[in-house]
Amino acid sequence: MQKRRIGQFEVSAIGLGCMSLSHAYGSPPPRERAEAVLLGALDAGYTFFDTAAVYGLGHNETLVGEVLGPHRDRYVLASKCGITDATGTQRGIDGRPDTIKAVCDVSLRRLKTDVIDLYYLHRWDQRVPIEDSVGALGDLVKAGKIRAIGLSEVSAPTLRRAHAEHPIAALQTEYSPWTRNPEIAVLDACRELDVAFVAFSPVGRGFLAGESHDPSRLEDGDFRKTMPRWQGAALESNLRLYARFKQIADDEGMTTAQLCLAWLLAKGPDIIPIPGTTNPDHMREDAAAAGVTLSPEGMTRVDEAVNGETVAGSRYPPALQASVDTERMPTEAA
């Protein structure tokens, strides 16, 4: 797989988001299938794996540590703090320095490693100055517990404040043809500061991959059931949008998931998508997207068909949206 850079690290152009193996999309897959995804990803050329303390409240970090720990020299490891208490077992946004440092120690044990390569503040706790939270992460760098600092779901002004406190290696937020918020300001800020951009949910939480179009068939506990884009008239509109998107993929000779990833890779050499899946075949399909080329005409067609004006519904319900410090599209205005 082609390579891209995050700070001091060279990583596969497409990374693996591990969240769905433990969290948010209903019941986790059987252990055997989770292992097949993780170990198969190493064989498929992935060298960048992304987890977090909050995913399954420890389940995901433990899984990654147990399965990939013996291969620690083969990949760059990213994890996150900031959405759990100090024990890493209770959910809640907490960016206090002492909590950040305590959660890091918990994560190191779960991940069976001495150091986390890239450690994100998963959400900015707006009760705590961003400088204080990033300062705590800087202390972890000095202590040798983490190698680089990342931020997740923050705005361009917050990124600049954080970067003035300590260099930021990566910023992670949702980005795909149907979630264009980073294009408002944060992508420009990342490029100004030489911060890599990591795109999560790059296939629209499965929607643009042709999956999960019927919310009644989603498992209990799948948080897409609560998302506005899967509801009522918005869903009907987005299904028509998907049909246009699939036609572009067919014309380009790739799957719709690969079209999403190829589109992101073509948006800039500083963008690293991290699709997640519980299916080993889909994991390999995603990896293959690094080897396809989207035509200039295809780029234009995607941009015209799927964008902030044509997608119906905000990306989060109001309670979740309130926790996100990013610039909003006009359709997501509070």
GUNU-461388 format. One record per residue: residue in one letter; x, y, z of N, C-alpha, C, CB in turn. Coordinates in steps of 0.1 Angstrom, whole numbers, padded with zeros to 4 digits, always signed. Atoms other than C-alpha are relative to their C-alpha. Glycine has a CB too. Layout:
<atoms>
AXYZXYZXYZXYZ
...
</atoms>
This chain:
<atoms>
M+0008-0012+0000+0000+0000+0000+0009+0012+0000-0010+0000+0012
Q-0007-0012+0000+0012+0035-0007+0000+0006+0014-0006+0011-0010
K-0002-0005-0013+0024+0055+0023-0003+0015+0000+0014-0002+0004
R+0001-0014-0003+0016+0089+0038+0006+0003+0014-0015+0004+0000
R-0007-0003-0013+0030+0108+0068-0009+0007+0010+0012+0010-0003
I+0006-0006-0012+0017+0117+0102+0011+0004+0009-0011-0009+0007
G-0011-0004-0009+0043+0138+0120+0013-0008-0004-0003-0002+0014
Q-0013+0007+0002+0074+0116+0124-0003-0014-0006+0007-0002+0013
F+0004+0013+0004+0055+0085+0112-0003-0001-0015-0011-0006+0008
E+0005+0004+0013+0051+0069+0078-0010-0011+0002+0012-0005-0010
V+0011+0010-0002+0018+0050+0076-0006-0003-0013-0010+0006+0010
S+0008+0004+0012-0003+0032+0051-0010+0011-0003-0007-0014+0002
A+0009-0011+0004-0024+0056+0031-0014-0001+0005+0000+0001-0015
I+0013+0003-0007-0055+0039+0045+0003-0007+0013-0009-0008-0010
G-0001+0007-0012-0056+0030+0081-0012-0008+0004+0003+0010+0011
L+0011+0008-0004-0079+0007+0100-0006+0006+0013+0004-0015+0003
G+0007-0004-0012-0105+0022+0124-0006-0012+0007-0011+0010-0004
C+0003+0012-0008-0110-0004+0151-0013+0001+0007+0011-0004+0009
M+0011-0002-0009-0141+0010+0168-0011-0010-0002-0006+0014-0003
S+0011+0009+0002-0167-0012+0151+0002-0014+0005-0003+0000-0015
L-0002+0013-0006-0151-0043+0165-0004-0001+0014+0015-0004-0001
S+0004+0001-0014-0163-0033+0199-0012+0010+0004+0011+0004+0009
H+0007-0011-0005-0186-0003+0199-0009+0006-0011+0010+0011+0005
A+0008-0009+0008-0215+0017+0184-0009-0006-0011+0009+0010-0006
Y+0008+0006+0011-0228-0006+0157-0007-0013+0004+0009-0002-0012
G+0006+0012-0005-0246-0032+0178+0010-0009+0006-0007-0007-0012
S-0008+0010-0006-0231-0064+0191+0014-0001-0006-0007-0013+0001
P-0014+0002+0006-0193-0068+0186+0000-0014-0007+0011+0000+0011
P-0001+0013+0008-0184-0096+0161+0006-0010+0009+0008+0002-0013
P-0007+0011-0007-0172-0130+0174+0015+0003+0000-0003-0013-0006
R-0014-0002-0001-0136-0129+0186+0008-0005-0012+0005-0007+0013
E-0007+0006+0012-0125-0151+0157-0001+0009-0012-0006-0014-0003
R+0001-0009+0011-0138-0126+0132+0007+0012+0002-0015+0003-0003
A-0008-0012-0004-0123-0097+0150+0015-0002-0003-0003+0005+0014
E-0014+0003+0002-0090-0114+0149+0004-0001-0015+0004-0013+0007
A-0002+0001+0015-0094-0121+0112+0002+0014-0006-0011-0008-0007
V-0001-0014+0006-0099-0084+0105+0013+0006+0004-0012+0009+0006
L-0012-0007-0004-0070-0072+0126+0013-0006-0006+0001-0001+0015
L-0012+0006+0006-0044-0098+0115+0000+0000-0015+0001-0015+0005
G+0001-0001+0014-0057-0098+0080+0004+0014-0005-0014-0003-0005
A-0004-0014+0004-0052-0060+0079+0015+0001+0000-0006+0010+0010
L-0015-0001+0001-0015-0064+0087+0005-0006-0013+0006-0008+0012
D-0004+0007+0012-0012-0089+0059-0004+0008-0013-0006-0014-0001
A+0005-0008+0012-0031-0065+0035+0007+0013-0001-0015+0003+0002
G-0009-0012+0002-0006-0037+0041-0004+0012+0009-0001+0005-0013
Y+0003-0011-0010-0023-0016+0069+0011+0001+0010-0014-0002+0007
T-0010-0002-0011+0003-0001+0092-0004+0011+0010+0014+0004-0007
F+0005-0011-0009-0019+0024+0110-0013-0005+0006-0002+0013-0007
F+0012+0005-0007-0045+0012+0136-0004+0010+0010+0003-0014+0007
D+0006-0010-0008-0068+0035+0155-0011-0006+0010-0007+0011-0009
T+0010+0005-0011-0086+0027+0188-0002+0012+0009+0006-0012+0007
A+0002-0010-0010-0097+0046+0219-0005-0006+0013-0011+0010-0005
A+0004+0005-0013-0103+0041+0256-0015-0002+0001+0004+0009+0011
V+0015+0001-0002-0141+0047+0252-0006-0011-0008-0006+0014-0004
Y+0006+0011+0009-0146+0020+0225-0002-0012+0008+0009-0002-0012
G+0003+0012-0008-0164-0007+0244+0005+0002+0015+0006-0012-0006
L-0006-0003-0013-0150+0010+0276+0011-0010+0004-0012-0001+0011
G-0012+0008-0002-0118-0009+0273+0001-0012-0008+0001-0004+0014
H+0000+0012+0008-0129-0038+0252+0009+0001-0013-0014-0003-0005
N-0008-0001+0012-0113-0024+0220+0015+0001+0002-0005+0012-0008
E-0014+0000-0003-0080-0015+0234+0006-0013+0005+0003+0011+0011
T-0004+0014-0004-0078-0049+0251+0001-0009-0012-0009-0005+0011
L-0001+0008+0012-0086-0066+0219+0012+0003-0009-0013+0002-0009
V-0011-0004+0008-0061-0046+0199+0013-0005+0006+0000+0015-0003
G-0013+0004-0007-0034-0053+0225+0002-0015+0000-0001+0005+0015
E-0001+0015+0000-0041-0090+0227+0003-0006-0014-0012-0007+0006
V-0001+0006+0013-0043-0096+0190+0013+0006-0008-0012+0003-0009
L-0011-0006+0008-0017-0071+0176+0012+0002+0009-0005+0013-0005
G-0012-0002-0008+0006-0068+0206+0012-0008-0004-0004-0004+0014
P-0012+0008+0004+0029-0096+0194+0006+0006-0013-0004-0014-0002
H-0005-0005+0013+0033-0076+0161+0003+0015+0001-0010-0003-0011
R+0000-0014-0003+0039-0042+0177+0010+0008-0009+0004+0002+0015
D-0010-0007+0008+0069-0034+0155-0005+0002-0014+0013-0007+0000
R+0004-0001+0014+0048-0036+0123-0010+0011-0002-0006-0014-0003
Y+0011-0010+0002+0023-0008+0129+0002+0012+0009-0014-0006+0002
V+0001-0012-0007+0018+0027+0141-0014+0000+0008+0001+0013-0009
L+0012+0002-0008-0007+0027+0170-0005+0014+0005+0003-0008+0013
A+0007-0012-0005-0032+0055+0178-0011-0004+0009-0006+0008-0012
S+0011+0002-0009-0055+0057+0207-0004+0014+0005+0003-0009+0012
K+0006-0012-0003-0076+0084+0224-0004+0000+0015-0012+0004-0009
C+0005-0002-0013-0085+0098+0258-0010+0012+0000+0012+0003+0011
G+0009-0012-0001-0110+0124+0270-0015-0002+0000+0003+0009-0011
I+0015+0003-0001-0144+0106+0269-0002-0011+0011-0005-0004-0014
T+0003+0009-0011-0140+0085+0300+0005+0006+0013+0007-0014-0002
D-0006-0004-0013-0133+0088+0337+0014-0005+0001-0009-0005+0012
A-0014+0004-0001-0098+0082+0351+0003-0015+0000+0005+0006+0014
T-0002+0014+0001-0104+0045+0352-0001-0006-0014-0009-0007+0010
G+0002+0004+0013-0113+0043+0316-0012-0009-0001+0012-0007-0006
T+0011+0009+0000-0145+0024+0325-0014+0007+0000+0002-0010+0011
Q+0013-0007+0000-0172+0051+0327+0001+0011-0010-0002+0006+0014
R+0000-0010+0010-0182+0073+0298-0003+0014+0006-0010-0004-0011
G+0002-0014-0004-0181+0111+0302+0012+0009-0004-0003+0001+0015
I-0011-0008+0005-0161+0139+0286+0007+0006+0012-0006+0012-0008
D-0009-0004-0011-0132+0147+0310+0014+0003-0006+0000-0010+0011
G-0013-0003+0005-0102+0166+0298+0010+0006+0010-0001+0010-0011
R-0009-0005-0010-0086+0174+0331+0013-0007-0001-0006-0002+0014
P-0014+0006+0001-0048+0168+0332+0001-0013+0007+0010+0010+0004
D-0002+0013-0007-0049+0142+0359-0008-0011-0006-0005+0003+0015
T+0007+0010+0006-0076+0123+0342+0006-0005-0013-0015+0005-0004
I-0007+0004+0012-0058+0123+0309+0012-0009+0003+0005+0013-0008
K-0012+0008-0003-0026+0110+0325-0004-0014+0006+0009+0007+0010
A+0004+0013-0005-0045+0083+0344-0005-0009-0011-0011+0002+0011
V+0006+0008+0011-0064+0071+0313+0012-0005-0009-0010+0008-0008
C-0011+0005+0008-0031+0069+0294+0006-0012+0006+0010+0011-0002
D-0006+0012-0007-0017+0045+0320-0008-0012-0002+0003+0003+0015
V+0009+0012+0002-0048+0023+0317+0001-0005-0014-0015+0005+0003
S+0000+0004+0015-0046+0023+0279+0013-0007-0003-0001+0013-0009
L-0013+0006+0003-0009+0014+0279-0001-0015+0005+0012+0007+0008
R+0001+0014-0004-0017-0017+0300-0009-0008-0009-0006+0000+0015
R+0010+0007+0008-0047-0027+0279+0007-0003-0014-0013+0008-0003
L-0006+0001+0014-0027-0022+0246+0013-0008+0001+0003+0014-0005
K-0012+0008-0002+0003-0042+0260+0012+0006-0007-0003-0014-0006
T-0011-0007+0006+0028-0016+0250+0005+0010+0010-0005+0008-0013
D-0006-0010-0009+0052+0008+0266-0002+0014-0005+0015-0002+0000
V+0002-0013+0005+0043+0037+0243-0011+0000-0011+0013+0006-0006
I+0010-0002+0010+0014+0049+0222+0005+0010-0010-0014+0005+0006
D-0006-0008+0010+0026+0064+0189-0007+0014-0001+0001-0007-0013
L+0008-0012+0002-0002+0089+0184-0012+0000+0010-0005+0001-0015
Y+0010+0000-0010-0025+0099+0213-0008+0012-0001+0007-0001+0015
Y+0009-0011+0002-0055+0120+0207-0008+0004+0012-0010-0004-0011
L+0011-0005-0009-0077+0142+0229-0013-0003-0008+0002+0015+0004
H+0011+0005+0008-0109+0125+0217-0011+0011-0001-0006-0012+0007
R+0009-0012+0000-0131+0155+0226+0006+0011+0009-0015-0004+0005
W-0004-0011-0008-0123+0189+0239-0010+0002+0011+0002+0013-0008
D+0008-0003-0011-0137+0193+0274+0000+0015+0002+0005-0007+0013
Q+0001-0015+0001-0149+0229+0271+0000+0006+0014-0011+0004-0008
R-0001-0006-0013-0148+0233+0309+0015+0002+0004-0006-0010+0010
V-0014+0000-0003-0110+0229+0307+0007+0007-0012+0006-0014+0001
P-0007-0007+0012-0088+0253+0286+0008-0011-0008+0010+0011+0005
I-0006+0010+0009-0075+0234+0256+0015-0001+0003-0002+0003-0015
E-0014+0000-0003-0040+0245+0266+0004-0009+0012+0005+0014+0003
D-0002+0009-0011-0043+0226+0299+0000-0015-0004-0010+0003+0011
S+0001+0014+0004-0054+0194+0283+0012-0004-0009-0013-0003-0008
V-0011+0003+0009-0027+0196+0256+0013+0000+0008+0001+0010-0012
G-0012+0000-0008-0001+0205+0282+0002-0013+0007-0002+0011+0011
A-0001+0014-0006-0009+0172+0300+0005-0010-0010-0014-0004+0006
L-0005+0009+0011-0004+0154+0267+0014+0002-0003-0008+0002-0013
G-0014-0003+0002+0029+0172+0263+0008-0006+0011+0002+0015+0000
D-0007+0006-0012+0039+0159+0298+0002-0015-0003-0008+0002+0013
L-0001+0014+0003+0031+0124+0285+0011-0003-0011-0013-0006-0005
V-0011+0001+0010+0054+0130+0255+0014+0000+0007-0001+0011-0010
K-0013-0002-0007+0082+0141+0279+0003-0013+0008+0000+0012+0009
A-0002+0012-0008+0076+0110+0300+0002-0013-0008-0012-0003+0009
G-0003+0011+0008+0080+0087+0270-0012-0010-0001+0012-0007+0004
K+0012+0009+0000+0044+0073+0273-0007+0001-0014-0009+0003+0011
I+0005-0002+0013+0033+0088+0240+0010+0007-0009-0014+0008+0000
R-0010-0006+0009+0052+0099+0209-0005+0013-0007+0004-0010-0010
A+0005-0012+0007+0029+0125+0193-0015+0002+0005+0000-0002-0016
I+0013-0005-0005-0003+0144+0201-0010+0002-0012+0001+0012+0008
G+0010-0002+0010-0035+0144+0181-0012+0006+0007-0004-0012-0007
L+0013-0006-0005-0069+0162+0185-0011-0006-0009+0000+0015-0001
S+0011+0005+0008-0103+0149+0174-0012+0010+0002-0004-0014+0005
E+0012-0008+0001-0134+0169+0164+0002+0014+0007-0011-0007+0007
V-0002-0014-0005-0120+0204+0171-0001+0010-0012+0013+0002+0008
S+0000-0010+0010-0124+0236+0152+0014+0006-0004-0009+0012+0004
A-0013-0006+0004-0097+0256+0134+0006+0009+0011-0002+0008-0013
P-0005-0009-0011-0094+0282+0162+0006-0008+0012-0010+0009+0005
T-0004+0009-0011-0091+0254+0188+0013-0007-0004-0010-0010+0004
L-0013+0006+0005-0064+0237+0167+0011+0009+0002-0002-0005-0014
R-0011-0009+0000-0044+0268+0165+0005+0003+0015-0004+0014-0006
R-0003-0002-0014-0046+0274+0203+0008-0012+0005-0012+0002+0008
A-0007+0012-0005-0035+0238+0210+0014-0001-0006-0008-0013-0004
H-0013+0001+0007-0007+0239+0184+0010+0010+0006-0002+0002-0015
A-0009-0010-0007+0007+0270+0202+0005-0005+0013-0007+0013+0002
E-0004+0006-0013+0009+0249+0234+0010-0011-0002-0012-0005+0008
H-0009+0012+0004+0025+0218+0218-0003-0004-0014-0002-0012+0010
P+0002+0004+0014+0030+0207+0182-0011-0012+0000+0013-0004-0007
I+0010+0010+0003+0000+0187+0170+0003-0007-0013-0015+0007-0001
A-0004+0008+0012+0007+0158+0146-0012-0003-0009+0007-0012+0005
A+0012+0004+0008-0028+0150+0135-0013+0005+0006-0001-0016-0001
L+0014-0003-0004-0064+0161+0136-0009-0010-0006-0003+0015-0004
Q+0009+0010+0006-0091+0136+0132-0015+0005+0002+0001-0013+0008
T+0014-0003+0000-0127+0143+0123-0007-0008-0011-0003+0015-0001
E+0008+0007+0011-0155+0128+0101+0002+0008-0013-0015-0001+0004
Y-0001-0006+0013-0149+0134+0064-0003-0010-0010+0015+0007-0002
S+0004+0009+0011-0164+0118+0034-0008+0008-0010-0009-0012+0005
P+0008-0008+0009-0183+0129+0003-0013+0006+0006-0004-0008-0012
W+0012-0005-0006-0214+0133+0025+0002+0007+0013-0010-0011+0002
T-0003-0008-0012-0197+0150+0055+0011+0010-0004+0003-0008+0012
R-0010-0009+0006-0179+0181+0042+0005+0011+0010-0006+0007-0012
N-0003-0010-0010-0175+0201+0075+0015+0004+0000-0004-0005+0013
P-0014-0004-0001-0137+0200+0074+0004+0010-0011+0009-0012-0001
E-0003-0009+0011-0137+0219+0041-0003+0015+0004-0008-0004-0012
I+0003-0014-0004-0151+0250+0059+0012+0007+0004-0011+0000+0011
A-0012-0007-0006-0119+0258+0078+0011-0009+0005-0004+0010+0011
V-0010+0008-0008-0101+0230+0096+0010-0006-0010-0007-0011+0008
L-0010+0005+0009-0084+0215+0065+0010+0010-0003-0007-0005-0013
D-0009-0011+0003-0069+0248+0057+0009+0003+0012-0007+0013-0004
A-0008-0002-0012-0057+0252+0093+0010-0011+0001-0009+0001+0012
C-0009+0012-0001-0042+0217+0092+0012+0002-0010-0007-0013-0003
R-0011-0002+0010-0022+0226+0061+0009+0012+0003-0006+0002-0014
E-0008-0011-0005-0011+0259+0075+0010-0004+0010-0010+0011+0005
L-0008+0004-0012+0003+0242+0106+0008-0013-0003-0009-0002+0012
D-0006+0013+0003+0015+0210+0088-0004-0011+0009+0016+0001+0001
V+0007+0010-0008-0009+0188+0107-0007-0010-0009-0010+0006+0010
A+0007+0010+0008-0020+0155+0091-0015+0000+0003+0006-0014+0002
F+0014+0001-0002-0057+0151+0086-0005-0015-0001-0008+0008-0010
V+0004+0014+0000-0072+0117+0096-0015+0000-0001+0005-0008+0013
A+0014-0001+0003-0107+0111+0082-0007-0013+0005-0002+0001-0015
F+0008+0012-0004-0130+0088+0102-0013+0000-0006-0001+0000+0016
S+0013+0002+0007-0163+0074+0089+0001+0004-0015-0011+0008+0007
P-0002-0005+0013-0149+0079+0054-0010-0006-0010+0014-0004-0005
V+0010+0006+0009-0177+0057+0038-0014+0003+0006+0002-0015-0002
G+0013-0005-0005-0205+0076+0056-0007-0010+0009-0009+0002-0012
R+0005+0010-0010-0209+0051+0085-0007-0012-0007-0010+0007+0009
G+0005+0012+0007-0216+0024+0059-0011+0004-0011-0006-0009+0009
F+0010-0003+0010-0243+0043+0040+0005+0001-0014-0006+0014+0004
L-0005-0002+0014-0222+0052+0010+0007-0013-0004+0010+0011+0000
A-0005+0013+0004-0209+0016+0010-0011-0009-0004+0009-0006+0011
G+0012+0008+0004-0244+0004+0002-0006-0008+0011+0004-0008-0011
E+0005+0008-0011-0251-0009+0037-0009+0008+0009+0012-0005+0009
S+0007-0006-0011-0275-0002+0065-0010+0011-0005+0009+0006+0010
H+0010-0010+0005-0301+0017+0044-0013-0001+0007-0001-0001-0015
D+0013+0002-0007-0330+0003+0064+0003+0000+0015-0007-0013-0005
P-0003-0001-0014-0328+0015+0100-0007-0011+0008-0003+0013+0005
S+0008+0010-0008-0354-0011+0111+0008-0013+0000-0013-0002-0007
R-0008+0012+0000-0328-0038+0103+0013+0001+0007+0003-0004-0015
L-0012-0002-0008-0301-0023+0124-0002-0006+0014+0004+0015+0001
E+0001+0007-0014-0293-0041+0157-0003+0011+0010+0013-0007+0003
D+0001-0008-0012-0303-0027+0190+0014+0005+0004-0008-0007+0011
G-0013-0005-0004-0275-0005+0202+0008+0006-0011+0008-0011+0006
D-0007-0006+0011-0265+0006+0167-0004+0015+0000-0004-0007-0014
F+0004-0014-0002-0263+0044+0171-0004+0007-0013+0012+0007+0005
R+0006-0006+0013-0272+0050+0134-0015+0001+0001+0004-0008-0012
K+0015-0001-0002-0308+0044+0145-0004+0014+0005-0005-0010+0009
T+0004-0013-0005-0307+0078+0162+0004+0012-0009+0006+0002+0014
M-0006-0010+0008-0290+0097+0134-0010+0006-0010+0013-0005-0007
P+0010-0006+0009-0310+0122+0114+0000-0004-0014+0001+0015+0000
R-0001+0004+0014-0297+0110+0081-0007-0013-0003+0014-0001-0004
W+0007+0013+0001-0314+0076+0087-0015+0002+0003+0007-0010+0008
Q+0014-0002-0005-0348+0092+0095-0009+0005-0011+0000+0009+0012
G+0011-0006+0007-0380+0098+0075+0004+0005-0014-0005+0010+0007
A-0002-0006+0013-0378+0122+0046+0015+0002-0003-0006+0014-0001
A-0014-0001+0003-0340+0127+0050+0005-0013-0005+0008+0003+0013
L-0004+0013+0005-0335+0089+0045-0004-0002-0014-0005-0011+0009
E+0004+0002+0014-0356+0089+0014+0008+0009-0010-0015+0004-0001
S-0009-0008+0009-0336+0118-0001+0014-0005-0001+0000+0014+0006
N-0014+0005+0001-0303+0102+0008+0001-0013-0008+0005-0002+0014
L+0000+0012+0008-0313+0070-0008+0000+0003-0015-0013-0009+0003
R+0000-0005+0014-0319+0089-0041+0015+0004-0003-0010+0011-0003
L-0014-0005+0002-0285+0105-0036+0010-0012-0001+0005+0008+0012
Y-0008+0012+0001-0269+0070-0030-0001-0006-0014-0004-0010+0010
A+0002+0006+0014-0283+0058-0064+0009+0007-0010-0015+0000-0004
R-0008-0007+0009-0265+0086-0082+0015-0003+0003-0002+0016+0002
F-0014+0003-0004-0233+0079-0062+0004-0014-0005+0002+0000+0015
K-0003+0013+0005-0234+0042-0071+0002+0000-0015-0011-0010+0003
Q-0002-0001+0015-0237+0051-0108+0014+0005-0003-0011+0009-0006
I-0014-0005+0002-0205+0071-0105+0010-0011+0002+0003+0012+0009
A-0010+0011-0003-0187+0041-0089+0000-0010-0011-0004-0006+0014
D+0001+0009+0011-0200+0018-0116+0008+0005-0012-0014-0003-0003
D-0007-0006+0012-0187+0041-0143+0015+0001+0002-0006+0014-0002
E-0015-0001-0002-0153+0044-0126+0006-0014+0003+0002+0008+0013
G-0005+0013-0001-0151+0006-0122+0005-0004+0014+0011-0003-0009
M-0004+0002-0014-0149+0005-0084-0013-0001+0008+0009+0011+0006
T+0011+0000-0009-0172-0002-0054-0003+0014+0005+0002-0010+0011
T+0003-0013-0006-0189+0026-0037+0009+0004+0012-0015+0001+0005
A-0009-0002-0011-0167+0022-0006+0013+0005-0006+0002-0013+0008
Q-0013-0004+0007-0136+0024-0029-0001+0014-0006+0004-0010-0010
L+0002-0013+0005-0151+0055-0045+0002+0010+0011-0013+0002-0007
C-0002-0009-0011-0153+0072-0011+0015+0002+0003-0008-0005+0012
L-0014+0000-0005-0117+0063-0002+0009+0006-0011+0005-0014+0003
A-0008-0006+0011-0103+0072-0037-0002+0015+0000-0003-0007-0013
W+0004-0014+0000-0121+0105-0035+0008+0008+0011-0015+0003+0002
L-0007-0006-0011-0105+0113-0001+0015+0000-0003-0003-0008+0013
L-0015+0000+0003-0070+0102-0012+0003+0011-0010+0004-0014-0004
A-0003-0010+0011-0073+0125-0042-0002+0014+0005-0009-0003-0011
K+0002-0013-0005-0083+0154-0020+0013+0006+0006-0010+0000+0011
G-0013-0006-0005-0047+0158-0007+0009-0011+0005-0002+0011+0010
P-0009+0010-0005-0016+0138+0002+0001+0000+0015+0014+0002-0006
D+0000-0001-0015-0021+0149+0039-0012-0007+0006+0001+0014+0004
I+0013+0006-0006-0054+0130+0043+0002-0015+0000-0012+0003-0009
I-0001+0014-0003-0054+0095+0058-0014-0005+0004+0011-0004+0010
P+0012+0006-0004-0088+0077+0058+0002-0012+0009-0009-0003-0012
I+0000+0012-0009-0095+0051+0085-0013-0007+0000+0005+0004+0014
P+0013+0007+0000-0125+0030+0075+0001-0011+0010-0003-0006-0014
G+0001+0012-0010-0137+0004+0100-0010-0010-0006-0005+0005+0013
T+0009+0011+0004-0154-0029+0094+0001-0012+0009+0003-0004-0015
T-0001+0013-0007-0162-0062+0110+0001-0012-0010-0013-0002+0009
N+0000+0010+0011-0159-0080+0077+0014-0001-0007-0011+0003-0011
P-0013+0001+0006-0125-0093+0065+0000+0003-0015+0006-0013+0002
D+0001-0002+0014-0136-0091+0029-0001+0015-0003-0012-0007-0007
H+0001-0015+0001-0146-0054+0033+0013+0007+0003-0011+0005+0008
M-0013-0006-0004-0113-0047+0050+0010-0001-0012+0006-0008+0012
R-0009+0001+0012-0094-0060+0019-0005+0009-0011+0001-0015-0004
E+0006-0009+0010-0118-0041-0004+0005+0014+0002-0015-0001+0000
D-0005-0014-0003-0109-0009+0014+0015+0002-0003-0003+0003+0015
A-0014-0001+0003-0072-0016+0012+0003+0002-0015+0007-0013+0006
A-0002+0000+0014-0075-0021-0025-0002+0014-0006-0008-0010-0007
A+0003-0014+0004-0088+0015-0028+0013+0008-0002-0010+0007+0009
A-0013-0008+0001-0052+0028-0023+0006-0002-0014+0009-0005+0011
G-0006+0002+0013-0044+0013-0057-0008+0003-0012+0003-0015-0001
V+0008-0005+0012-0072+0028-0078+0001+0015-0001-0015-0005+0003
T-0001-0015+0003-0073+0062-0094-0014+0005-0005+0010+0002-0011
L+0012-0006+0004-0104+0083-0096+0002+0010-0011-0007+0006+0012
S-0002-0009+0011-0107+0102-0129-0004+0014+0004-0007-0004-0012
P+0004-0013-0003-0109+0140-0128-0015+0002-0002+0008+0010-0009
E+0014-0001+0002-0144+0137-0143-0008-0006+0012-0004-0007-0013
G+0006+0006-0011-0153+0113-0115+0000+0008+0013+0007-0014+0003
M-0001-0009-0012-0141+0137-0088-0010+0011-0001+0014+0007+0000
T+0010-0010+0002-0162+0164-0103-0014-0005+0002+0001+0006-0014
R+0014+0005-0001-0193+0142-0105-0003-0003+0015-0001-0013-0008
V+0003+0003-0014-0189+0131-0069-0003+0014+0008+0012-0007+0007
D+0002-0012-0007-0185+0167-0057-0013+0007-0003+0011+0010-0004
E+0013-0006+0004-0216+0178-0076-0012-0008+0005-0001+0001-0015
A+0012+0009-0004-0238+0148-0066-0001+0000+0016+0002-0014-0005
V+0001+0002-0014-0229+0145-0029+0008+0011+0007+0006-0015+0004
N-0007-0011-0007-0221+0175-0008-0009+0006+0011+0004+0012-0010
G+0008-0006-0011-0233+0197+0020-0013+0005-0003+0008+0011+0007
E+0013-0005+0004-0262+0210+0000-0009-0011-0004+0002+0009-0012
T+0009+0010+0005-0275+0177-0013-0003-0011+0010+0007-0007-0012
V+0003+0010-0011-0272+0155+0018-0010+0005+0010+0014-0004+0008
A+0011-0004-0009-0303+0156+0040+0003-0005+0014-0013-0006-0005
G-0002+0003-0014-0300+0157+0078+0014+0003+0005-0003-0014+0002
S-0013-0002-0006-0272+0166+0102+0006-0013+0003-0002+0009+0013
R-0007+0012-0002-0246+0141+0110-0002-0006+0014+0015+0002-0002
Y+0002+0005-0013-0254+0138+0147-0014+0005+0005+0011+0005+0010
P+0011-0006-0007-0285+0142+0169+0005+0011+0009-0008-0011+0008
P-0004-0012-0007-0285+0174+0189+0009-0003+0012-0012+0007+0005
A-0009+0002-0012-0270+0159+0222+0014-0003-0004-0006-0011+0008
L-0014+0003+0004-0240+0145+0204+0006+0011-0007+0000-0013-0010
Q-0006-0012+0008-0236+0175+0181+0005+0010+0010-0011+0006-0009
A-0004-0010-0009-0233+0197+0212+0014-0003+0006-0010+0000+0012
S-0014+0003-0006-0201+0179+0223+0011+0002-0010+0000-0015+0005
V-0010+0000+0011-0184+0185+0190+0004+0015-0003-0005-0006-0013
D-0005-0013+0003-0162+0216+0185+0005+0002-0014+0011+0004+0010
T-0004-0001+0014-0162+0218+0147-0009+0010-0006+0000-0013-0007
E+0009-0009+0008-0175+0243+0122-0011-0008-0006+0009+0007-0011
R+0012+0008+0005-0210+0233+0111-0004+0005-0014-0011+0002+0010
M+0007-0003+0013-0226+0232+0077-0013+0008+0003-0003-0013-0009
P+0012-0007-0002-0256+0255+0073-0012-0009+0004-0004+0008-0012
T+0011+0009-0003-0279+0225+0075+0001-0005+0014-0001-0012-0009
E-0002+0005-0014-0265+0217+0110+0000+0011+0010+0013-0008+0001
A+0000-0011-0010-0269+0250+0126-0009-0003+0012-0005+0013-0007
A+0007+0003-0012-0281+0248+0161-0013+0008+0001+0008+0002+0013
</atoms>
